Amino acid sequence: MMKIAVASEGQMVTGHFGHCENFNIFTAENKQIVTEESIRNPGHKPGFLPNFLNDRGVNVIISGGMGAGAIEIFAEKGIETITGVTGDAKAAAEAYLNGTLKSSGSVCHDHEHQGNCGD
Ligand SMILES: [Zn+2]
């Protein structure tokens, strides 16, 4: 079983992990999505989101952009991060399962917004 969290605005992949509206969490078995749920982003506190998602047993995080600190924390926890993704959240999760989703390694420091991005 595998859990994929897509940082989203509604059904679309967000550009900013730390500032996303919700996480669409897809649980997959044998590369097929079996359940999906949407949980609100509980808010932006330093170091909070990586632990929040780790506690939910997430294996993979998909986002448009993400702060370098958050990527590092996920790596330490053995959670894979895929960045530079746009479009439909479920389509992105399915592409990941099919092995066709590529990470651009996009880090968020270039983006113009206040504060960090999920670090
Ligand atoms: Zn950002």
Backbone and ligand atoms as CSV (ligand in chain L), in Angstrom:
chain,resi,resn,atom,element,x,y,z
A,1,MET,N,N,0.846,-1.200,0.000
A,1,MET,CA,C,0.000,0.000,0.000
A,1,MET,C,C,0.877,1.244,0.000
A,2,MET,N,N,0.425,2.251,-0.705
A,2,MET,CA,C,1.211,3.473,-0.814
A,2,MET,C,C,0.298,4.681,-0.672
A,3,LYS,N,N,0.795,5.701,0.035
A,3,LYS,CA,C,0.005,6.933,0.205
A,3,LYS,C,C,0.708,8.091,-0.472
A,4,ILE,N,N,-0.040,8.762,-1.325
A,4,ILE,CA,C,0.492,9.896,-2.071
A,4,ILE,C,C,-0.267,11.142,-1.642
A,5,ALA,N,N,0.445,12.164,-1.183
A,5,ALA,CA,C,-0.200,13.432,-0.815
A,5,ALA,C,C,0.101,14.464,-1.894
A,6,VAL,N,N,-0.942,15.058,-2.437
A,6,VAL,CA,C,-0.764,16.096,-3.444
A,6,VAL,C,C,-1.176,17.427,-2.823
A,7,ALA,N,N,-0.213,18.338,-2.688
A,7,ALA,CA,C,-0.510,19.686,-2.182
A,7,ALA,C,C,-1.333,20.398,-3.251
A,8,SER,N,N,-2.542,20.849,-2.882
A,8,SER,CA,C,-3.516,21.258,-3.900
A,8,SER,C,C,-4.257,22.537,-3.545
A,9,GLU,N,N,-4.851,23.099,-4.600
A,9,GLU,CA,C,-5.907,24.108,-4.473
A,9,GLU,C,C,-7.141,23.411,-5.037
A,10,GLY,N,N,-8.004,22.911,-4.176
A,10,GLY,CA,C,-9.139,22.122,-4.662
A,10,GLY,C,C,-8.632,20.842,-5.301
A,11,GLN,N,N,-8.916,20.662,-6.595
A,11,GLN,CA,C,-8.482,19.447,-7.294
A,11,GLN,C,C,-7.189,19.643,-8.086
A,12,MET,N,N,-6.632,20.870,-8.028
A,12,MET,CA,C,-5.455,21.168,-8.852
A,12,MET,C,C,-4.192,21.234,-7.992
A,13,VAL,N,N,-3.077,20.779,-8.552
A,13,VAL,CA,C,-1.800,20.830,-7.842
A,13,VAL,C,C,-1.426,22.300,-7.581
A,14,THR,N,N,-1.038,22.601,-6.361
A,14,THR,CA,C,-0.669,23.970,-6.000
A,14,THR,C,C,0.757,24.310,-6.449
A,15,GLY,N,N,1.016,25.592,-6.578
A,15,GLY,CA,C,2.384,26.034,-6.861
A,15,GLY,C,C,3.229,26.138,-5.606
A,16,HIS,N,N,2.568,26.207,-4.461
A,16,HIS,CA,C,3.285,26.445,-3.203
A,16,HIS,C,C,2.827,25.493,-2.118
A,17,PHE,N,N,3.663,24.502,-1.875
A,17,PHE,CA,C,3.379,23.483,-0.864
A,17,PHE,C,C,2.904,24.074,0.468
A,18,GLY,N,N,3.692,25.016,1.007
A,18,GLY,CA,C,3.409,25.530,2.350
A,18,GLY,C,C,2.134,26.343,2.422
A,19,HIS,N,N,1.690,26.826,1.267
A,19,HIS,CA,C,0.530,27.721,1.254
A,19,HIS,C,C,-0.662,27.077,0.563
A,20,CYS,N,N,-0.623,25.778,0.383
A,20,CYS,CA,C,-1.714,25.127,-0.328
A,20,CYS,C,C,-2.995,25.185,0.496
A,21,GLU,N,N,-4.113,24.944,-0.188
A,21,GLU,CA,C,-5.410,25.004,0.476
A,21,GLU,C,C,-5.717,23.660,1.154
A,22,ASN,N,N,-5.385,22.589,0.464
A,22,ASN,CA,C,-5.689,21.255,0.981
A,22,ASN,C,C,-4.688,20.245,0.434
A,23,PHE,N,N,-4.676,19.094,1.070
A,23,PHE,CA,C,-3.890,17.967,0.562
A,23,PHE,C,C,-4.862,16.905,0.081
A,24,ASN,N,N,-4.726,16.520,-1.178
A,24,ASN,CA,C,-5.472,15.369,-1.673
A,24,ASN,C,C,-4.596,14.149,-1.433
A,25,ILE,N,N,-5.090,13.241,-0.604
A,25,ILE,CA,C,-4.294,12.066,-0.239
A,25,ILE,C,C,-4.907,10.828,-0.895
A,26,PHE,N,N,-4.097,10.194,-1.719
A,26,PHE,CA,C,-4.548,9.016,-2.467
A,26,PHE,C,C,-3.839,7.789,-1.904
A,27,THR,N,N,-4.621,6.771,-1.602
A,27,THR,CA,C,-4.041,5.505,-1.170
A,27,THR,C,C,-4.125,4.535,-2.340
A,28,ALA,N,N,-3.006,3.914,-2.654
A,28,ALA,CA,C,-2.951,3.034,-3.819
A,28,ALA,C,C,-2.514,1.636,-3.412
A,29,GLU,N,N,-3.081,0.673,-4.108
A,29,GLU,CA,C,-2.673,-0.717,-3.978
A,29,GLU,C,C,-2.437,-1.244,-5.383
A,30,ASN,N,N,-1.321,-1.929,-5.575
A,30,ASN,CA,C,-0.984,-2.457,-6.903
A,30,ASN,C,C,-1.132,-1.394,-7.984
A,31,LYS,N,N,-0.642,-0.198,-7.669
A,31,LYS,CA,C,-0.626,0.919,-8.619
A,31,LYS,C,C,-2.014,1.419,-9.013
A,32,GLN,N,N,-3.028,1.038,-8.242
A,32,GLN,CA,C,-4.379,1.539,-8.475
A,32,GLN,C,C,-4.816,2.352,-7.263
A,33,ILE,N,N,-5.397,3.525,-7.504
A,33,ILE,CA,C,-5.909,4.327,-6.391
A,33,ILE,C,C,-7.171,3.668,-5.851
A,34,VAL,N,N,-7.161,3.380,-4.546
A,34,VAL,CA,C,-8.320,2.722,-3.941
A,34,VAL,C,C,-9.134,3.673,-3.066
A,35,THR,N,N,-8.473,4.631,-2.426
A,35,THR,CA,C,-9.233,5.628,-1.667
A,35,THR,C,C,-8.614,6.997,-1.886
A,36,GLU,N,N,-9.443,8.023,-1.736
A,36,GLU,CA,C,-8.917,9.378,-1.780
A,36,GLU,C,C,-9.634,10.223,-0.757
A,37,GLU,N,N,-8.893,11.135,-0.160
A,37,GLU,CA,C,-9.507,12.060,0.790
A,37,GLU,C,C,-8.830,13.411,0.632
A,38,SER,N,N,-9.562,14.437,1.020
A,38,SER,CA,C,-9.022,15.783,0.975
A,38,SER,C,C,-8.986,16.313,2.396
A,39,ILE,N,N,-7.804,16.750,2.827
A,39,ILE,CA,C,-7.732,17.352,4.156
A,39,ILE,C,C,-7.220,18.775,4.031
A,40,ARG,N,N,-7.784,19.651,4.815
A,40,ARG,CA,C,-7.372,21.057,4.787
A,40,ARG,C,C,-5.940,21.192,5.264
A,41,ASN,N,N,-5.216,22.119,4.669
A,41,ASN,CA,C,-3.909,22.482,5.199
A,41,ASN,C,C,-4.142,23.084,6.585
A,42,PRO,N,N,-3.596,22.436,7.627
A,42,PRO,CA,C,-3.883,22.928,8.982
A,42,PRO,C,C,-3.189,24.243,9.300
A,43,GLY,N,N,-2.368,24.730,8.407
A,43,GLY,CA,C,-1.741,26.023,8.653
A,43,GLY,C,C,-0.235,25.924,8.574
A,44,HIS,N,N,0.383,27.057,8.530
A,44,HIS,CA,C,1.797,27.130,8.237
A,44,HIS,C,C,2.589,27.497,9.480
A,45,LYS,N,N,3.227,26.483,10.070
A,45,LYS,CA,C,4.122,26.725,11.191
A,45,LYS,C,C,5.446,26.056,10.835
A,46,PRO,N,N,6.553,26.634,11.266
A,46,PRO,CA,C,7.846,26.049,10.886
A,46,PRO,C,C,7.960,24.577,11.248
A,47,GLY,N,N,8.351,23.798,10.276
A,47,GLY,CA,C,8.601,22.375,10.508
A,47,GLY,C,C,7.360,21.530,10.753
A,48,PHE,N,N,6.194,22.124,10.656
A,48,PHE,CA,C,4.979,21.407,11.040
A,48,PHE,C,C,4.485,20.445,9.962
A,49,LEU,N,N,4.376,20.940,8.735
A,49,LEU,CA,C,3.737,20.134,7.681
A,49,LEU,C,C,4.447,18.815,7.398
A,50,PRO,N,N,5.780,18.795,7.319
A,50,PRO,CA,C,6.432,17.498,7.063
A,50,PRO,C,C,6.096,16.453,8.124
A,51,ASN,N,N,6.030,16.875,9.396
A,51,ASN,CA,C,5.671,15.927,10.458
A,51,ASN,C,C,4.210,15.524,10.378
A,52,PHE,N,N,3.366,16.499,10.069
A,52,PHE,CA,C,1.929,16.252,9.938
A,52,PHE,C,C,1.672,15.170,8.884
A,53,LEU,N,N,2.360,15.284,7.750
A,53,LEU,CA,C,2.147,14.321,6.658
A,53,LEU,C,C,2.816,12.986,6.976
A,54,ASN,N,N,3.976,13.038,7.616
A,54,ASN,CA,C,4.662,11.809,8.021
A,54,ASN,C,C,3.776,11.012,8.987
A,55,ASP,N,N,3.119,11.714,9.915
A,55,ASP,CA,C,2.240,11.054,10.884
A,55,ASP,C,C,1.064,10.361,10.195
A,56,ARG,N,N,0.706,10.856,9.013
A,56,ARG,CA,C,-0.399,10.231,8.278
A,56,ARG,C,C,0.069,9.073,7.396
A,57,GLY,N,N,1.349,8.767,7.457
A,57,GLY,CA,C,1.864,7.609,6.733
A,57,GLY,C,C,2.069,7.832,5.249
A,58,VAL,N,N,2.259,9.113,4.886
A,58,VAL,CA,C,2.439,9.440,3.473
A,58,VAL,C,C,3.823,8.993,2.994
A,59,ASN,N,N,3.892,8.429,1.785
A,59,ASN,CA,C,5.164,7.968,1.212
A,59,ASN,C,C,5.735,8.931,0.195
A,60,VAL,N,N,4.849,9.676,-0.468
A,60,VAL,CA,C,5.258,10.544,-1.574
A,60,VAL,C,C,4.495,11.868,-1.470
A,61,ILE,N,N,5.182,12.977,-1.725
A,61,ILE,CA,C,4.533,14.286,-1.756
A,61,ILE,C,C,4.700,14.872,-3.155
A,62,ILE,N,N,3.598,15.330,-3.721
A,62,ILE,CA,C,3.636,15.965,-5.039
A,62,ILE,C,C,3.223,17.424,-4.873
A,63,SER,N,N,3.995,18.344,-5.488
A,63,SER,CA,C,3.667,19.771,-5.399
A,63,SER,C,C,4.252,20.495,-6.606
A,64,GLY,N,N,3.835,21.753,-6.763
A,64,GLY,CA,C,4.466,22.589,-7.780
A,64,GLY,C,C,5.821,23.038,-7.268
A,65,GLY,N,N,5.791,23.804,-6.196
A,65,GLY,CA,C,7.036,24.237,-5.565
A,65,GLY,C,C,7.022,23.857,-4.101
A,66,MET,N,N,8.217,23.794,-3.518
A,66,MET,CA,C,8.337,23.456,-2.103
A,66,MET,C,C,9.634,24.061,-1.591
A,67,GLY,N,N,9.644,24.492,-0.334
A,67,GLY,CA,C,10.866,25.043,0.237
A,67,GLY,C,C,11.947,23.980,0.377
A,68,ALA,N,N,13.211,24.415,0.261
A,68,ALA,CA,C,14.328,23.474,0.354
A,68,ALA,C,C,14.354,22.769,1.709
A,69,GLY,N,N,13.984,23.499,2.770
A,69,GLY,CA,C,13.984,22.904,4.113
A,69,GLY,C,C,12.998,21.759,4.218
A,70,ALA,N,N,11.819,21.951,3.627
A,70,ALA,CA,C,10.792,20.903,3.673
A,70,ALA,C,C,11.260,19.672,2.904
A,71,ILE,N,N,11.865,19.888,1.739
A,71,ILE,CA,C,12.365,18.763,0.937
A,71,ILE,C,C,13.378,17.955,1.744
A,72,GLU,N,N,14.244,18.664,2.474
A,72,GLU,CA,C,15.263,18.000,3.291
A,72,GLU,C,C,14.639,17.175,4.406
A,73,ILE,N,N,13.640,17.766,5.082
A,73,ILE,CA,C,12.993,17.043,6.186
A,73,ILE,C,C,12.322,15.774,5.651
A,74,PHE,N,N,11.638,15.892,4.503
A,74,PHE,CA,C,10.998,14.712,3.920
A,74,PHE,C,C,12.042,13.651,3.575
A,75,ALA,N,N,13.166,14.089,3.013
A,75,ALA,CA,C,14.223,13.134,2.639
A,75,ALA,C,C,14.725,12.389,3.870
A,76,GLU,N,N,14.884,13.110,4.977
A,76,GLU,CA,C,15.340,12.477,6.225
A,76,GLU,C,C,14.348,11.416,6.696
A,77,LYS,N,N,13.075,11.634,6.409
A,77,LYS,CA,C,12.045,10.704,6.859
A,77,LYS,C,C,11.802,9.593,5.822
A,78,GLY,N,N,12.560,9.642,4.719
A,78,GLY,CA,C,12.386,8.617,3.696
A,78,GLY,C,C,11.164,8.838,2.824
A,79,ILE,N,N,10.689,10.096,2.787
A,79,ILE,CA,C,9.526,10.430,1.970
A,79,ILE,C,C,10.016,11.089,0.680
A,80,GLU,N,N,9.504,10.584,-0.436
A,80,GLU,CA,C,9.911,11.100,-1.735
A,80,GLU,C,C,9.145,12.386,-2.054
A,81,THR,N,N,9.813,13.380,-2.617
A,81,THR,CA,C,9.132,14.610,-3.033
A,81,THR,C,C,9.264,14.782,-4.541
A,82,ILE,N,N,8.148,15.106,-5.168
A,82,ILE,CA,C,8.112,15.369,-6.603
A,82,ILE,C,C,7.648,16.811,-6.761
A,83,THR,N,N,8.454,17.670,-7.350
A,83,THR,CA,C,8.063,19.074,-7.514
A,83,THR,C,C,8.061,19.456,-8.991
A,84,GLY,N,N,7.512,20.639,-9.255
A,84,GLY,CA,C,7.409,21.114,-10.631
A,84,GLY,C,C,6.185,20.559,-11.338
A,85,VAL,N,N,5.241,20.045,-10.546
A,85,VAL,CA,C,4.051,19.408,-11.120
A,85,VAL,C,C,2.918,20.429,-11.208
A,86,THR,N,N,2.140,20.375,-12.277
A,86,THR,CA,C,0.951,21.223,-12.426
A,86,THR,C,C,-0.219,20.346,-12.887
A,87,GLY,N,N,-1.414,20.926,-12.843
A,87,GLY,CA,C,-2.589,20.235,-13.386
A,87,GLY,C,C,-3.397,19.515,-12.327
A,88,ASP,N,N,-4.129,18.509,-12.761
A,88,ASP,CA,C,-5.069,17.797,-11.906
A,88,ASP,C,C,-4.340,16.905,-10.890
A,89,ALA,N,N,-4.767,16.997,-9.628
A,89,ALA,CA,C,-4.075,16.277,-8.551
A,89,ALA,C,C,-4.143,14.764,-8.744
A,90,LYS,N,N,-5.329,14.259,-9.087
A,90,LYS,CA,C,-5.471,12.811,-9.230
A,90,LYS,C,C,-4.689,12.307,-10.436
A,91,ALA,N,N,-4.710,13.090,-11.518
A,91,ALA,CA,C,-3.937,12.703,-12.704
A,91,ALA,C,C,-2.449,12.639,-12.368
A,92,ALA,N,N,-1.992,13.567,-11.519
A,92,ALA,CA,C,-0.580,13.564,-11.121
A,92,ALA,C,C,-0.261,12.317,-10.310
A,93,ALA,N,N,-1.168,11.950,-9.387
A,93,ALA,CA,C,-0.948,10.748,-8.572
A,93,ALA,C,C,-0.931,9.503,-9.460
A,94,GLU,N,N,-1.838,9.465,-10.449
A,94,GLU,CA,C,-1.871,8.314,-11.359
A,94,GLU,C,C,-0.607,8.245,-12.210
A,95,ALA,N,N,-0.135,9.427,-12.640
A,95,ALA,CA,C,1.105,9.465,-13.428
A,95,ALA,C,C,2.278,8.971,-12.595
A,96,TYR,N,N,2.272,9.332,-11.306
A,96,TYR,CA,C,3.329,8.844,-10.421
A,96,TYR,C,C,3.289,7.315,-10.355
A,97,LEU,N,N,2.096,6.776,-10.162
A,97,LEU,CA,C,1.947,5.318,-10.034
A,97,LEU,C,C,2.373,4.608,-11.317
A,98,ASN,N,N,2.146,5.256,-12.443
A,98,ASN,CA,C,2.530,4.673,-13.733
A,98,ASN,C,C,4.001,4.896,-14.065
A,99,GLY,N,N,4.676,5.648,-13.197
A,99,GLY,CA,C,6.102,5.893,-13.425
A,99,GLY,C,C,6.392,6.942,-14.470
A,100,THR,N,N,5.387,7.761,-14.806
A,100,THR,CA,C,5.608,8.764,-15.863
A,100,THR,C,C,5.722,10.186,-15.315
A,101,LEU,N,N,5.579,10.345,-13.999
A,101,LEU,CA,C,5.662,11.692,-13.433
A,101,LEU,C,C,7.113,12.034,-13.121
A,102,LYS,N,N,7.590,13.134,-13.677
A,102,LYS,CA,C,8.987,13.523,-13.474
A,102,LYS,C,C,9.064,14.717,-12.520
A,103,SER,N,N,10.014,14.667,-11.599
A,103,SER,CA,C,10.249,15.812,-10.730
A,103,SER,C,C,11.220,16.761,-11.403
A,104,SER,N,N,10.888,18.055,-11.359
A,104,SER,CA,C,11.813,19.049,-11.893
A,104,SER,C,C,12.814,19.462,-10.815
A,105,GLY,N,N,12.578,19.001,-9.576
A,105,GLY,CA,C,13.433,19.417,-8.463
A,105,GLY,C,C,13.246,20.880,-8.105
A,106,SER,N,N,12.127,21.454,-8.543
A,106,SER,CA,C,11.859,22.875,-8.339
A,106,SER,C,C,11.780,23.231,-6.858
A,107,VAL,N,N,12.634,24.164,-6.441
A,107,VAL,CA,C,12.640,24.624,-5.058
A,107,VAL,C,C,12.039,26.025,-5.037
A,108,CYS,N,N,11.399,26.362,-3.921
A,108,CYS,CA,C,10.507,27.513,-3.907
A,108,CYS,C,C,11.144,28.864,-3.610
A,109,HIS,N,N,12.455,28.921,-3.428
A,109,HIS,CA,C,13.015,30.214,-3.015
A,109,HIS,C,C,12.872,31.299,-4.072
A,110,ASP,N,N,12.616,30.901,-5.305
A,110,ASP,CA,C,12.438,31.893,-6.363
A,110,ASP,C,C,11.046,32.515,-6.357
A,111,HIS,N,N,10.130,31.849,-5.683
A,111,HIS,CA,C,8.755,32.324,-5.713
A,111,HIS,C,C,8.592,33.537,-4.819
A,112,GLU,N,N,7.702,34.401,-5.225
A,112,GLU,CA,C,7.492,35.617,-4.443
A,112,GLU,C,C,6.321,35.438,-3.510
A,113,HIS,N,N,6.596,35.081,-2.284
A,113,HIS,CA,C,5.556,35.117,-1.267
A,113,HIS,C,C,6.237,35.262,0.075
A,114,GLN,N,N,5.455,35.654,1.048
A,114,GLN,CA,C,5.981,35.876,2.387
A,114,GLN,C,C,6.316,34.555,3.048
A,115,GLY,N,N,7.411,34.519,3.765
A,115,GLY,CA,C,7.720,33.358,4.590
A,115,GLY,C,C,8.244,32.195,3.777
A,116,ASN,N,N,8.494,31.102,4.441
A,116,ASN,CA,C,9.035,29.942,3.762
A,116,ASN,C,C,7.900,29.132,3.152
A,117,CYS,N,N,8.237,28.021,2.535
A,117,CYS,CA,C,7.213,27.270,1.840
A,117,CYS,C,C,7.125,25.852,2.382
A,118,GLY,N,N,6.718,25.761,3.652
A,118,GLY,CA,C,6.508,24.452,4.258
A,118,GLY,C,C,7.729,23.944,5.012
A,119,ASP,N,N,8.792,24.748,5.072
A,119,ASP,CA,C,9.998,24.324,5.780
A,119,ASP,C,C,9.709,24.087,7.250
L,1,ZN,ZN,ZN,6.327,28.792,-2.377
